[in-house]
Amino acid sequence: MLYKIRGNNPLSGTLQVQGNKNAALPCLAACLLTREAVVLRNIPDLQDVKVMLQILKHVGAQVQRLGPNEFKIQASTITSHSIPYELSTKMRASILLAGPLLSRCARASIPPPGGDVIGRRRLDTHVFSLSMLGAQYALKDNIEFSAQSLRGAHVFQDEASVTATENTIMAACLAQGTTVIENAACEPHVQDLCNMINAMGGTIRGIGSNVLTIEGCKELGGTEYRIGPDFMEVGSFIGLATVTKSALDIQGVNPMDLKMTEISFSKLGITWSYKGDTLQVPAVQSRTIQPDLGDAIPSISDAPWPGFPPDLTSVALVTATQTKGTILIHEKMFESRMFFVDKLVAMGARIVLCDPHRAVISGPSQLYGTRLTSPDVRAGMAMVLAALCAKGESIIENVYAIERGYQDLQNRLIAIGADIEKADIEKKN
C-alpha cells in the first residue's frame, strides 16, 4: 500500500494520542508471568500488537478482546516455549518473550527477531543479563535459553538497552532472591512495565531511575492496568503542526514525558502550552533556530532516557528544514537511521549528511512533492511530515512500516484537514 499526499495545506483540530506501543508490547508479554487474568487498556491497534497477541495465543494464553484498545489475557497454562519463526521475524519485540517463558517454563526458543532496519541491534545484553540470573543459552537456528532455576543477581548492563532491561525485569520478578540492575533503561515504557508488575504483586524499586531493585516472588497475580500515552507520537504531531504552520491540540499527553523534547524543540524556535492533559501548539511560532552561547551552531543529539528520544531524530530533522537557521542533528545510537536524508534533499531540503550519524540542516527550504519509500516507522512518519508541507503530490510506498507505529494514521490526519489517500501499489509498465 502507498499514501498519496497533496501538501502545502494548513491543518487544524485535535489529535488524540494513542497508547505507547513500546509499553504495550512488554506489558502483553508480562501477562505470561501469572496464571491469573490480566486486563490491559489503552492498547494501540497496531500490527506489532496483533503479532504479539498471536504469539501469546500460540504459547497457550487465552486472548479476549473486551472493547476498542482493551484486552483480557490469561495464561493459566503455557503449552509451548517456542515462538514460530514467521511471527518472531515480524517484529523486534519478539525477544521480550525470553524472560517470561524462562520464568514459567524454564525454557525459551526465540527465532531471530525482526523489526526496523536502522542498523545493528545487538542481543548481547539480553544474553548477558539472563545468564547472570542463571540461564544458559545456545545459538542454533533459534536463540535457545534454559534454566534449572533463576536466582537473583547483581547485573550491570553494558548498555542501557530497553528490551534487555525489560527481559531482565520479567525474569527477575519470579527468580529466587533479589536482583539489582544497574545501567538500566528508564524510559516511560520501562516504567509502565514495572508499575504493571507491582500491580500484579511484584516488588520493584527505583522505577524511573537507572538502578532497579527487584525482589523475586513465588507467583504474581492478575491485575487491570492502563498503558501510558505514546510520547513519540506526541513529538511527531508537534513536528506536524510546526512544518504545516498549523494550530493543533494534542490530547492525552503526559507533560513529564516531554521535558527533553521541549528543550530540543525550543532550539528550533518551537513552543507549546498545556491545558490539563492537552498540549496546544500555536500556528504562530518564531521557527528560528536558537544559537548556542557565542552564536555557535546548536545541535540536537539523541541519548538514552531522559535524553532526547532517538525515535524523534527523524522528525526533528524534517522540522529543522522548515525553520530559519542552521542546526546539527546528531543520531548517535543507530547508524542507518539517517539514510533517508537523500530523499529530503531530492525534495529541496538543504542538508549535508556528514556521516551515518550527523546531518547539518539549513532552512527554511521549500519542499516539493516526489516519490518516496518508507524505510522504517519514524523515518516514514518524517516523510509524511515532509509531504504534508511540500508543494505538489508525494507518493510514499511501504506504508506498512509507518503504520507499525501509528494507529489509523490516514483517517486521523484527514480529520484535521490533510489531503491524504491510501491506495494499492501502482504497477509499473
VMD Tcl script that draws the C-alpha trace (Angstrom):
set ca {
  {0.00 0.00 0.00}
  {1.02 3.61 -0.51}
  {-0.02 7.10 0.53}
  {-0.82 9.84 -1.97}
  {-0.37 13.15 -0.19}
  {-1.06 16.61 -1.58}
  {0.68 19.05 0.71}
  {1.11 22.73 1.47}
  {-2.26 22.97 3.25}
  {-2.77 24.29 6.80}
  {-4.28 21.86 9.29}
  {-6.39 22.44 12.37}
  {-8.16 20.45 15.04}
  {-7.45 17.90 17.72}
  {-5.44 14.68 17.74}
  {-5.85 12.05 20.46}
  {-2.64 10.31 21.48}
  {-2.67 6.52 21.29}
  {-1.21 4.21 23.90}
  {2.53 3.68 23.87}
  {3.32 0.69 21.63}
  {6.70 0.26 23.31}
  {4.88 -0.15 26.64}
  {2.06 -2.29 25.30}
  {4.37 -4.98 23.90}
  {6.35 -5.77 27.10}
  {3.17 -5.49 29.20}
  {1.48 -8.03 26.93}
  {4.50 -10.31 27.27}
  {4.36 -9.89 31.06}
  {0.85 -11.39 31.08}
  {2.63 -14.77 30.82}
  {4.12 -14.25 34.29}
  {0.84 -15.13 36.02}
  {-1.80 -17.84 35.75}
  {-4.47 -15.26 36.56}
  {-6.26 -12.90 34.18}
  {-4.76 -9.53 33.25}
  {-6.79 -6.74 31.67}
  {-4.82 -4.16 29.68}
  {-6.36 -0.90 28.48}
  {-5.23 1.76 26.00}
  {-3.52 -0.86 23.82}
  {-2.89 0.69 20.37}
  {-4.38 -1.07 17.36}
  {-1.12 -1.75 15.51}
  {0.34 -4.62 13.53}
  {3.07 -5.29 16.11}
  {0.41 -5.64 18.81}
  {-1.54 -8.08 16.64}
  {1.61 -10.16 16.16}
  {2.29 -10.19 19.91}
  {-1.28 -11.34 20.57}
  {-0.79 -14.16 18.02}
  {2.37 -15.20 19.86}
  {0.54 -15.24 23.20}
  {-2.16 -17.45 21.70}
  {0.49 -19.77 20.22}
  {2.11 -20.39 23.62}
  {-1.25 -21.19 25.19}
  {-2.68 -17.92 26.51}
  {-6.35 -17.09 26.12}
  {-6.85 -13.69 24.50}
  {-10.19 -11.89 24.68}
  {-10.90 -8.50 23.15}
  {-13.08 -6.59 25.62}
  {-13.52 -3.47 23.50}
  {-11.55 -0.94 21.49}
  {-7.93 -0.97 22.69}
  {-8.77 -3.30 25.61}
  {-7.80 -6.96 26.08}
  {-8.05 -9.69 28.69}
  {-5.14 -12.15 28.73}
  {-4.98 -15.33 30.80}
  {-2.11 -17.81 30.64}
  {-3.35 -20.49 33.04}
  {-1.06 -22.97 31.31}
  {1.70 -22.48 28.78}
  {1.72 -25.14 26.10}
  {4.81 -24.10 24.12}
  {8.13 -22.44 24.93}
  {8.95 -21.86 21.25}
  {7.99 -18.84 19.16}
  {7.11 -19.50 15.49}
  {9.69 -18.19 13.03}
  {7.09 -16.42 10.89}
  {5.86 -14.41 13.89}
  {9.20 -13.68 15.56}
  {10.72 -12.19 12.43}
  {7.87 -9.69 12.03}
  {8.93 -7.53 14.97}
  {11.82 -6.73 17.26}
  {9.73 -7.22 20.41}
  {9.52 -11.00 19.97}
  {12.73 -11.19 22.05}
  {10.63 -10.00 25.03}
  {9.17 -13.50 25.36}
  {12.53 -14.87 26.60}
  {12.16 -13.60 30.18}
  {8.52 -14.65 30.76}
  {8.97 -18.10 29.15}
  {12.10 -18.75 31.20}
  {10.17 -17.81 34.33}
  {7.19 -20.05 33.56}
  {8.72 -22.91 31.51}
  {12.45 -22.80 32.34}
  {12.98 -22.75 28.57}
  {12.56 -20.32 25.69}
  {13.27 -20.71 21.99}
  {13.30 -17.40 20.12}
  {13.99 -17.13 16.37}
  {15.92 -14.05 15.21}
  {13.66 -11.05 15.89}
  {12.69 -8.69 13.09}
  {11.82 -5.00 13.21}
  {13.05 -1.81 11.59}
  {16.26 -1.83 9.58}
  {18.04 1.05 11.30}
  {21.42 -0.56 11.90}
  {22.76 -3.33 14.04}
  {20.58 -4.07 17.07}
  {22.59 -6.41 19.24}
  {21.14 -9.04 21.57}
  {24.30 -9.47 23.65}
  {22.89 -7.56 26.63}
  {19.86 -9.86 26.77}
  {22.08 -12.95 26.80}
  {24.48 -11.49 29.38}
  {21.77 -10.32 31.77}
  {19.71 -13.52 31.63}
  {22.92 -15.54 32.08}
  {23.64 -13.60 35.26}
  {20.29 -14.83 36.58}
  {21.26 -18.44 35.89}
  {20.08 -19.02 32.32}
  {22.12 -20.94 29.78}
  {21.92 -20.21 26.06}
  {22.85 -21.77 22.77}
  {22.87 -20.16 19.34}
  {21.36 -22.52 16.77}
  {18.69 -21.61 14.23}
  {16.99 -20.02 17.24}
  {18.33 -18.49 20.44}
  {17.76 -21.30 22.94}
  {17.52 -20.34 26.63}
  {17.18 -22.77 29.52}
  {17.44 -22.57 33.31}
  {17.09 -25.14 36.07}
  {16.23 -22.20 38.32}
  {16.53 -18.45 38.12}
  {18.19 -16.65 41.01}
  {18.67 -13.00 41.86}
  {21.94 -11.35 40.89}
  {23.70 -8.02 40.59}
  {23.53 -7.14 36.89}
  {25.49 -4.25 35.42}
  {24.36 -3.88 31.79}
  {26.95 -2.88 29.20}
  {24.32 -0.64 27.58}
  {21.03 0.84 28.74}
  {19.05 -1.41 26.42}
  {15.29 -1.00 26.80}
  {14.29 -4.52 25.78}
  {17.19 -6.17 27.68}
  {16.16 -4.27 30.82}
  {12.56 -5.39 30.33}
  {13.56 -9.02 29.76}
  {15.73 -9.00 32.88}
  {12.92 -7.46 34.95}
  {10.47 -10.15 33.83}
  {12.91 -12.96 34.54}
  {13.94 -11.50 37.92}
  {10.45 -10.93 39.33}
  {9.89 -14.70 39.70}
  {13.53 -15.58 40.48}
  {14.79 -16.59 43.92}
  {16.21 -13.64 45.84}
  {16.97 -10.03 44.96}
  {18.13 -8.67 41.61}
  {19.76 -5.28 41.14}
  {20.02 -3.92 37.58}
  {22.48 -1.08 37.10}
  {22.66 0.98 33.92}
  {19.03 0.02 33.42}
  {16.91 1.73 30.80}
  {14.34 4.01 32.44}
  {12.09 5.16 29.58}
  {8.37 5.67 30.30}
  {7.60 2.29 28.71}
  {10.03 0.56 31.10}
  {8.29 2.38 33.94}
  {4.91 1.13 32.67}
  {6.15 -2.47 32.78}
  {7.50 -2.03 36.31}
  {4.29 -0.41 37.54}
  {2.21 -3.19 35.99}
  {4.31 -5.91 37.68}
  {3.99 -4.11 41.02}
  {0.22 -4.03 40.48}
  {0.43 -7.82 39.99}
  {2.03 -8.19 43.41}
  {5.70 -7.78 42.50}
  {8.19 -5.56 44.26}
  {10.30 -3.29 42.05}
  {12.03 -0.24 43.49}
  {13.87 2.59 41.75}
  {11.30 2.96 38.97}
  {12.28 5.86 36.73}
  {15.97 5.61 37.65}
  {18.82 3.62 36.10}
  {19.14 1.35 39.16}
  {16.28 -1.10 39.66}
  {15.89 -3.48 42.59}
  {13.57 -6.45 42.04}
  {12.53 -8.74 44.88}
  {11.73 -12.18 43.48}
  {8.45 -13.80 44.48}
  {6.88 -17.23 44.08}
  {3.98 -16.04 41.97}
  {2.23 -12.98 40.61}
  {-1.49 -12.31 40.40}
  {-3.81 -10.74 37.90}
  {-4.43 -7.02 37.56}
  {-6.01 -4.28 35.45}
  {-3.60 -1.76 34.00}
  {-3.78 1.19 31.60}
  {-0.88 1.79 29.21}
  {0.53 5.34 29.17}
  {0.48 7.72 26.19}
  {2.95 7.43 23.31}
  {5.29 10.37 23.78}
  {6.95 9.61 20.40}
  {3.60 10.17 18.71}
  {3.23 13.44 20.62}
  {6.62 14.59 19.31}
  {5.63 13.60 15.78}
  {2.44 15.65 15.98}
  {4.34 18.66 17.34}
  {6.57 18.39 14.28}
  {3.48 18.08 12.08}
  {2.00 21.31 13.47}
  {5.32 23.09 13.01}
  {6.04 22.17 9.39}
  {2.47 22.86 8.25}
  {2.26 26.13 10.24}
  {-0.87 24.83 11.92}
  {-2.53 25.16 15.32}
  {-3.13 21.69 16.74}
  {-4.36 20.37 20.08}
  {-2.87 17.04 21.15}
  {-4.97 15.31 23.81}
  {-3.98 12.73 26.39}
  {-0.34 13.68 26.89}
  {1.86 13.34 29.96}
  {3.96 16.53 30.21}
  {6.54 14.69 32.36}
  {7.44 12.58 29.30}
  {8.23 15.64 27.19}
  {10.82 17.64 29.13}
  {13.80 16.91 26.84}
  {11.58 17.08 23.75}
  {10.56 20.59 24.85}
  {14.18 21.65 25.36}
  {15.22 20.26 21.97}
  {12.31 21.72 20.01}
  {12.91 25.11 21.65}
  {16.23 25.14 19.76}
  {14.11 25.18 16.59}
  {12.04 28.10 17.86}
  {9.07 25.90 18.71}
  {6.99 26.31 21.88}
  {3.68 25.00 23.18}
  {1.43 25.21 26.22}
  {-0.61 22.80 28.31}
  {-4.24 22.83 29.32}
  {-4.71 19.81 31.55}
  {-3.58 16.80 29.54}
  {-3.92 18.70 26.24}
  {-0.82 20.09 24.56}
  {-1.58 23.14 22.42}
  {0.77 24.02 19.55}
  {0.11 27.52 18.18}
  {0.25 28.27 14.46}
  {2.39 31.37 15.02}
  {5.93 30.39 16.05}
  {9.32 32.01 15.63}
  {10.58 28.92 13.76}
  {14.04 30.40 14.14}
  {16.93 28.25 15.31}
  {18.33 29.48 18.61}
  {22.16 29.57 18.58}
  {24.27 28.31 21.45}
  {26.36 30.72 23.52}
  {28.78 32.70 21.37}
  {26.45 32.41 18.37}
  {27.59 28.80 17.85}
  {25.56 26.39 15.71}
  {23.38 24.35 18.08}
  {22.74 20.63 17.91}
  {20.01 18.16 18.78}
  {21.54 14.88 19.92}
  {19.73 11.72 20.95}
  {20.61 9.79 24.11}
  {19.18 7.15 26.43}
  {16.34 8.41 28.64}
  {15.96 11.07 29.88}
  {17.84 12.32 26.82}
  {16.21 13.24 23.52}
  {14.50 10.10 22.16}
  {16.30 8.57 19.16}
  {12.90 7.79 17.62}
  {12.30 11.53 17.25}
  {15.53 12.46 15.45}
  {13.95 11.84 12.03}
  {11.01 14.10 12.92}
  {13.33 16.78 14.32}
  {15.38 16.66 11.12}
  {12.37 17.33 8.87}
  {11.13 20.00 11.26}
  {14.51 21.74 11.03}
  {14.13 22.06 7.23}
  {11.22 24.43 7.89}
  {12.97 26.66 10.43}
  {15.31 29.60 9.86}
  {18.98 28.98 10.55}
  {21.45 26.10 10.75}
  {21.48 23.17 13.16}
  {23.26 19.84 13.57}
  {21.18 16.70 14.14}
  {23.36 14.01 15.75}
  {21.88 10.48 15.84}
  {24.39 8.54 17.92}
  {22.51 5.33 18.61}
  {21.61 3.79 15.23}
  {23.92 4.00 12.24}
  {21.32 3.61 9.46}
  {18.61 5.97 10.68}
  {19.88 8.95 8.64}
  {19.87 7.16 5.30}
  {16.53 8.64 4.22}
  {18.07 12.14 4.05}
  {18.81 11.85 0.31}
  {15.05 11.74 -0.30}
  {14.58 15.01 1.57}
  {17.38 16.58 -0.47}
  {15.57 15.47 -3.62}
  {12.50 17.31 -2.30}
  {14.51 20.53 -1.97}
  {15.87 20.36 1.58}
  {19.30 21.86 2.22}
  {21.02 19.11 4.17}
  {24.62 17.97 4.34}
  {24.93 14.37 5.52}
  {28.30 14.45 7.25}
  {28.42 10.73 8.06}
  {25.93 8.00 9.06}
  {25.24 9.78 12.35}
  {25.31 13.53 11.65}
  {23.43 15.90 9.36}
  {23.62 19.69 9.08}
  {20.35 21.35 8.09}
  {19.96 24.93 6.82}
  {16.46 26.28 6.47}
  {13.85 27.12 5.69}
  {13.56 25.26 2.38}
  {10.56 24.91 0.12}
  {9.95 21.20 -0.35}
  {8.36 19.71 -3.46}
  {6.41 16.50 -3.81}
  {8.16 13.38 -5.03}
  {8.06 9.58 -4.78}
  {9.38 8.10 -1.54}
  {9.69 4.72 0.18}
  {9.41 4.45 3.95}
  {12.43 2.58 5.39}
  {11.17 2.39 9.00}
  {8.47 3.67 11.33}
  {9.99 7.00 12.32}
  {11.64 7.92 9.00}
  {8.33 7.04 7.36}
  {6.45 9.43 9.63}
  {9.10 12.09 8.91}
  {8.40 11.59 5.20}
  {4.68 12.10 5.86}
  {5.52 15.42 7.55}
  {7.71 16.44 4.62}
  {4.97 15.53 2.13}
  {2.32 17.48 4.05}
  {4.33 20.70 3.89}
  {5.58 20.19 0.31}
  {4.11 21.73 -2.83}
  {2.51 19.19 -5.13}
  {1.85 15.50 -4.69}
  {4.04 12.97 -2.93}
  {3.72 9.21 -3.05}
  {5.04 7.23 -0.09}
  {5.41 3.49 -0.55}
  {5.74 0.81 2.15}
  {3.23 2.49 4.45}
  {3.11 -0.78 6.42}
  {6.35 0.39 8.04}
  {4.69 3.64 9.16}
  {1.51 2.02 10.40}
  {3.51 -0.30 12.64}
  {3.80 2.73 14.95}
  {0.81 5.00 14.22}
  {-2.74 3.76 14.66}
  {-5.25 4.68 11.92}
  {-2.92 7.45 10.74}
  {-4.66 8.24 7.46}
  {-8.09 8.87 8.98}
  {-6.69 10.83 11.90}
  {-4.84 13.14 9.51}
  {-7.88 13.53 7.25}
  {-9.88 14.61 10.32}
  {-7.60 17.63 10.79}
  {-7.63 18.61 7.12}
  {-4.83 16.64 5.49}
  {-5.20 15.62 1.84}
  {-4.04 12.01 2.10}
  {-5.27 8.94 0.26}
  {-4.31 5.30 0.74}
  {-4.08 3.14 -2.36}
  {-2.64 -0.08 -3.71}
  {0.88 -0.07 -5.07}
  {0.82 1.19 -8.65}
  {2.00 -1.31 -11.19}
  {4.96 -0.17 -13.26}
  {4.75 -0.54 -17.02}
}
mol new
graphics top color blue
foreach p $ca { graphics top sphere $p radius 0.5 }
foreach p [lrange $ca 0 end-1] q [lrange $ca 1 end] { graphics top cylinder $p $q radius 0.2 }
display resetview
